[in-house]
Amino acid sequence: MSVTWEEAPLKGESPEARSGHTLTVVDTKAYLLGGTGRKDGKPCVFGSMHTLDLNNSEQLVWSEVDGESLPPRSRHSCVVVKHYLVVFGGLNHRARYDDVWIHDTKKNAWHELKCGGAAEDRPSPRAHHTATIVGNQMFVFGGYSGHGKSSNELFVLDFGTVFEEIETPDDVDIPTPATWSKPVLNGNGPTARFDHGASWFPNKLVVLGGRDNISMFNDTHFLDLDTMTWVEEGTSAPSPYTMEISNHQLSAIESVPKYKMFCLTGKKGQNEYMNHVDVMDCGTLVWNTPKAIGSPPVVREDTAMAYDPKTCKVILFGGWSNRWLGDTWTLNVSPIIGPPYACSKVVPDIGPVFGESEIVIHGLQFKESDKIEVSFRSGKNEEIAPGHFVDEHTLTCQTPNFEDFGALEVDLRVNINDEGWTVNKLKFRYFANTSAANCIAYGPGVNADVEGVFGVEIPFFICAKDTCGAKRTSGDDEFIIEVTNDENPKAPKGSVRLVDYDNGTHEVYYTVPTPGRYRIDVGYDDLGEPQEIIPIRGSPFYMNFGDPWTYQRTSGPAPLKRKHGGLTSVGPQQVCLYGGDDSGVSVLRTKQDAWTWGTAPTDGQPEPRKIQGQDSGGAGKMVIFGGTGAAAKGEELGDLATFQADPDGVSGSWKIIDGIK
């Protein structure tokens, strides 16, 4: 995301250079009021009003407003309600104000608003404060009242039916006057301060930075307007700003899905002025510094800014930079703010490169229009398709053909009635159909230089590629793998399992049942009718499989065949076979030069058994427990015995362990 600075193209006579003024947009005009500067070479406080006509963004026009004006002032506040300007407080030399003035921009008329409220519920005369509109109320926070007194009080002016009485007095049954109040707040809010910034986004009043007579601040505070509680902890608690700052400009601008908070210019330290632009997403509460295109204005504090929603531009005039400034600048923030609608999801988010598949775009605040465009863009490559309105949360679209550019991931954005392309881009993936001729297999399971062994899994990979030769980035391709004995096709086939990693890569594991030469066919099922299995590149593959077993010759009386016998290693080069019949223990010596069987004496041997517990006890000892008697209907046993093998021979002796039940 980026913002673009531009010195405004102007016509007409610009207002005198100044600081401490306000700039407020109503419809197609920005209203400049007050401030301190020079007139006719002498310092003065201004009371006149100027307008900047915004109708033609190629040429903005300054003009001075004729007629009456309010008493001169600077460092006041000015907010907009409907088409009215509401001015509170300010400073004229040593005089501070607590008055409220309303300017009807349609009639070019001022009048002072008389407000009710108890004395303790009304703000004292002040300047350097902030005023923020929330619905039909104006929230005034902080400020400086002179004599070293700064404030952290919050006052609320409820306008009642004031504006309805001005516009349509006959429709107001019970007039309600404007009234000041001082709400009770919960939690620990900001300390006393002035020259801070304040703004609003849904249900939150924000106070950031500022200073008192000693220190400058970097803290940020959110007031939850539902509970009138300062948010101090949890995920919705704000983090400190990146620097101590005062005399800056802070404004939350509506964007979809979440407001964007802008912080511009100001001062940090004793005399370090700034021309920075920071943006906070009011959903994530994370500050970022967007790339700024164009030459920025000179560093400054105490300037005035306003936002023109029709052009998505911030307008900046004047300020202080060790001299009064009288320049006019625009900051294009449309890449960040976007239009009054947004996209949140596209379903499905993948489709064929030849297009013509229907997608559903979910979002916020869509509206019906004869012109709805959906952009599919990758770099400089773009196709635009018409969209169709379903409801305020849903659009549909037929994907355009993207074959000229290839199977790519694209950014999807929406434009309705030329109000601008959505900022929060969605991702949509074009894919080309899988091409069996382009798919490849690799790995030990298809490498003829590798000899496998039967009964043991061997793997290989399949890399799925599309008709453009690009690797597929999704799964669900149907590969068919068949493993047959090349010398006897009617012999049992190999078993296969396949893992789809959903990124174009498939891993195959297979085993063969016997030694020999095997044929591995790898094909792709294009899911057409009738079914056709198309061999991938290089298929079929041929592999040789050997026998992993070594068959050792033995001497001595080999044991009889049996079921449920147990084989236990009891020491170096010595194994005992027991159970499954009544023939006792057979001992196998596994010396390198010869393997020899022997049968141990049955003296002291426990009852013959099967399915017994059997393990090594170390030092030539075998331990058995329980089991079932070897007879056809043998009973379950619960005895414990050990067999101690002869360390130098193929014999040994039994010992019954008493006391085990």
Secondary structure as UniProt FT lines:
FT   STRAND          2..7
FT   STRAND          10..11
FT   STRAND          18..19
FT   STRAND          22..26
FT   TURN            27..28
FT   STRAND          29..33
FT   STRAND          36..39
FT   TURN            40..41
FT   STRAND          42..45
FT   STRAND          49..53
FT   TURN            57..58
FT   STRAND          60..64
FT   STRAND          77..81
FT   TURN            82..83
FT   STRAND          84..92
FT   TURN            93..94
FT   STRAND          95..104
FT   TURN            105..108
FT   STRAND          109..112
FT   HELIX           119..121
FT   STRAND          130..134
FT   TURN            135..136
FT   STRAND          137..141
FT   TURN            147..148
FT   STRAND          150..151
FT   STRAND          154..158
FT   TURN            160..161
FT   HELIX           162..167
FT   HELIX           169..171
FT   STRAND          179..181
FT   STRAND          193..194
FT   STRAND          197..201
FT   TURN            202..203
FT   STRAND          204..208
FT   STRAND          220..224
FT   TURN            225..228
FT   STRAND          229..230
FT   TURN            235..236
FT   STRAND          249..253
FT   STRAND          260..268
FT   TURN            269..271
FT   STRAND          272..281
FT   TURN            282..285
FT   STRAND          286..288
FT   STRAND          291..293
FT   STRAND          300..301
FT   STRAND          304..308
FT   TURN            309..312
FT   STRAND          313..320
FT   STRAND          324..332
FT   HELIX           334..337
FT   STRAND          342..347
FT   STRAND          350..352
FT   TURN            353..354
FT   STRAND          358..364
FT   STRAND          372..378
FT   TURN            379..380
FT   STRAND          381..391
FT   TURN            392..393
FT   STRAND          394..398
FT   TURN            403..405
FT   STRAND          409..416
FT   TURN            417..418
FT   STRAND          426..431
FT   HELIX           436..438
FT   STRAND          440..442
FT   HELIX           444..446
FT   TURN            448..449
FT   STRAND          452..453
FT   TURN            454..455
FT   STRAND          458..463
FT   STRAND          465..466
FT   TURN            467..468
FT   STRAND          478..485
FT   TURN            489..490
FT   STRAND          495..500
FT   STRAND          505..511
FT   STRAND          516..525
FT   STRAND          533..535
FT   TURN            537..538
FT   STRAND          541..546
FT   STRAND          554..555
FT   STRAND          566..571
FT   TURN            572..573
FT   STRAND          574..578
FT   STRAND          586..590
FT   STRAND          595..599
FT   TURN            603..604
FT   STRAND          609..610
FT   STRAND          613..618
FT   TURN            619..620
FT   STRAND          621..629
FT   TURN            632..633
FT   STRAND          636..645
FT   TURN            647..648
FT   STRAND          652..657
FT   TURN            658..659
//
